[in-house]
Amino acid sequence: MRRAPRRSQGQAGFTLIEVMIALMIFGMIAAAGVALLAFSVRAQGASGAALDDIGAINRLSSILTADLAQAVNRPTRDQNGTRLPAFTGGAGQVPMLRLVRGGWSNIDQSPRATLQKVEYQLTAGGIERVGYPALDGAAPLPAALIVEGVRQATWRFRYAGAWSDSWQGTPLAALPQAAELTLVRENGTAYRMLFLVGTGAPRPRRGDAPGARPSPTPTPTPNARR
């Protein structure tokens, strides 16, 4: 019986089926690697967006805490000379919050006061903070966008144990003692923030004896509730 000739070393190799199987396995591994890389990129982008969003909320809270804690009783005038209360705010008002704060740093030693009138307004882009270079009769400085994607912003103000949906400062009660801001983002997430106004200390009313506590009568504003 005649034996089949052996293949020489130069004729050894892979068959077509073996090559196709190897290519298929390589393709599956490459596809899995691309999918994993794409998932990592998307996760990193989502994490970055979430961190930026949390940072914006924290920035808004920090700025409001500083502004409201240093609020002072100083009425102002607008560009038309109209007298404005020291503190106003509430839903549906434009701006939604206006106050005068102390502690305005003056690094360049400009000829101005250390008090500053600031406003917060809700626009289509989010919540903006507007500052004024002077307390009376000055045009506003460019607005600074603090947080984006805000659908709704609701304020409440507390004075003498009562909460009110709006505040219009009067000579007898210029500032509330606390403020509450509720934000609703475009994705439906709600945030509730509480702030002390002017450190929340009781303020003497006109006619009160020195050292006496102010009368517990709340500011005469609509929709007051406990």
C-alpha positions in Angstrom: 0.0 0.0 0.0 1.4 3.4 -1.0 1.6 6.1 1.7 0.4 9.7 1.0 3.4 12.0 0.7 4.0 14.2 3.8 3.7 18.0 3.4 7.0 19.8 3.7 7.5 22.4 6.4 7.0 25.2 3.9 3.5 23.9 3.1 2.3 24.1 6.7 -0.4 26.8 7.5 -4.1 27.5 8.4 -7.0 26.5 6.4 -9.6 29.0 5.2 -12.1 27.9 7.9 -9.5 28.5 10.6 -8.7 32.0 9.3 -12.4 32.9 9.2 -12.9 31.6 12.7 -9.9 33.6 14.0 -11.2 36.8 12.2 -14.7 36.3 13.7 -13.3 36.0 17.3 -11.1 39.0 16.7 -14.1 41.0 15.5 -16.1 40.0 18.6 -13.3 41.1 20.9 -12.9 44.4 19.0 -16.7 45.1 19.1 -16.8 44.4 22.9 -13.8 46.7 23.4 -15.4 49.5 21.4 -18.7 49.1 23.3 -16.9 49.2 26.6 -15.0 52.3 25.6 -18.2 54.1 24.4 -19.9 53.2 27.7 -16.9 54.7 29.7 -17.0 57.9 27.7 -20.8 58.3 28.2 -20.4 57.5 31.9 -17.6 60.1 32.2 -19.7 62.7 30.4 -22.8 62.0 32.6 -20.6 62.2 35.8 -19.1 65.4 34.7 -22.5 67.0 34.0 -23.9 65.8 37.3 -20.8 67.2 39.2 -21.2 70.5 37.3 -24.9 70.7 38.2 -24.2 70.0 41.9 -21.5 72.6 41.8 -23.9 75.2 40.4 -26.5 74.4 43.1 -23.8 74.7 45.8 -22.6 78.0 44.3 -26.1 79.4 44.3 -26.5 78.4 48.0 -23.2 79.9 49.0 -23.8 83.2 47.2 -27.4 83.5 48.7 -26.1 82.6 52.1 -23.5 85.4 52.0 -25.9 88.0 50.5 -28.9 87.3 52.8 -26.7 87.0 56.0 -25.3 90.4 55.3 -28.6 92.1 54.3 -29.0 95.6 55.8 -31.9 98.0 56.2 -30.9 100.6 53.6 -33.7 101.7 51.1 -32.4 102.7 47.7 -33.6 104.6 44.6 -33.7 103.4 41.0 -32.6 105.2 37.9 -35.9 107.2 37.8 -35.5 108.3 41.4 -38.2 105.9 42.7 -37.7 104.9 46.3 -37.3 101.2 46.8 -37.6 99.2 50.1 -34.4 97.7 51.5 -35.7 94.2 50.9 -38.4 92.9 48.5 -39.1 89.4 47.1 -41.7 86.9 46.2 -43.2 84.8 43.4 -44.2 86.6 40.3 -42.1 89.7 41.1 -39.4 91.1 38.8 -36.8 90.8 40.1 -37.8 87.9 42.3 -35.4 89.1 45.1 -33.9 92.5 45.8 -31.8 93.5 48.8 -28.9 95.6 50.0 -26.0 93.7 51.5 -22.9 94.8 53.4 -19.3 93.5 53.2 -18.8 94.4 49.5 -15.0 94.0 49.1 -13.2 96.9 47.6 -9.8 95.5 46.5 -9.0 98.3 44.1 -10.0 101.0 46.6 -12.6 102.5 44.3 -14.6 105.5 45.6 -17.7 103.6 46.5 -19.6 102.2 49.5 -19.1 98.8 51.1 -22.9 98.3 50.6 -24.2 96.9 47.4 -27.7 96.5 45.9 -28.2 93.1 44.4 -31.0 91.4 42.5 -31.9 87.8 41.6 -34.0 87.1 38.6 -35.4 84.0 36.9 -34.9 84.0 33.2 -35.2 81.4 30.4 -31.6 80.4 31.0 -31.8 80.0 34.8 -31.2 82.2 37.8 -29.1 85.3 37.4 -27.5 87.7 39.9 -27.3 91.4 39.1 -25.2 93.8 41.1 -25.2 97.6 41.0 -22.1 99.8 41.2 -24.0 102.3 43.4 -27.0 102.2 45.7 -29.0 105.1 44.2 -29.7 105.9 40.6 -27.1 103.6 39.0 -27.5 101.3 36.0 -27.1 97.6 36.7 -23.9 95.7 36.0 -23.9 92.8 33.6 -25.9 89.8 35.0 -24.1 86.7 36.1 -25.7 83.4 35.4 -25.4 81.2 38.5 -27.4 78.1 37.7 -29.1 76.9 34.5 -32.1 74.7 33.8 -34.4 76.1 36.5 -38.1 75.6 35.7 -39.5 77.3 38.8 -38.3 79.3 41.8 -40.5 80.0 44.8 -39.7 82.2 47.8 -41.1 82.3 51.3 -40.1 84.7 54.1 -40.4 84.3 57.8 -41.0 87.0 60.4 -42.1 86.7 64.0 -43.1 83.1 63.6 -45.2 83.5 60.4 -44.3 82.6 56.8 -45.4 84.8 53.8 -45.2 84.2 50.1 -44.0 87.8 49.4 -42.1 90.5 51.3 -42.3 94.3 50.8 -40.1 95.9 53.4 -41.7 98.6 55.6 -40.1 101.1 58.0 -41.4 98.9 60.9 -40.3 95.6 59.4 -37.6 96.2 56.8 -36.1 92.7 56.7 -37.5 89.2 57.3 -35.7 87.0 59.7 -35.4 84.0 57.4 -36.0 83.1 53.7 -36.8 79.8 52.0 -36.1 79.1 48.3 -37.6 76.1 46.5 -36.1 75.3 43.1 -37.6 73.0 40.5 -35.1 71.9 37.8 -36.0 71.1 34.2 -35.7 67.3 35.0 -38.2 67.7 37.9 -35.7 67.6 40.7 -36.7 69.9 43.6 -34.3 71.6 46.0 -35.2 73.4 49.2 -32.9 75.9 50.8 -33.2 77.9 54.0 -31.3 81.1 54.8 -31.0 83.5 57.7 -31.5 87.1 56.8 -29.2 89.6 58.5 -28.2 86.8 60.9 -31.9 86.4 61.8 -31.6 88.5 64.9 -34.8 90.3 66.0 -34.9 94.0 65.2 -36.3 96.7 67.4 -39.3 98.5 66.2 -40.0 102.2 66.4 -41.1 103.0 69.9 -39.7 99.9 71.5 -37.6 100.4 74.7 -33.9 99.7 74.4 -33.2 96.0 74.8 -36.9 95.1 74.4 -38.0 92.4 72.0 -39.9 93.6 68.9 -43.6 93.1 68.7 -44.6 89.8 67.2 -46.9 91.3 64.5 -45.8 90.0 61.1 -45.3 92.1 58.0 -48.7 93.0 56.5 -48.3 91.0 53.3 -50.9 88.7 51.6 -51.1 85.0 52.0 -49.3 84.9 55.3 -49.5 81.5 57.0 -47.8 79.6 59.7 
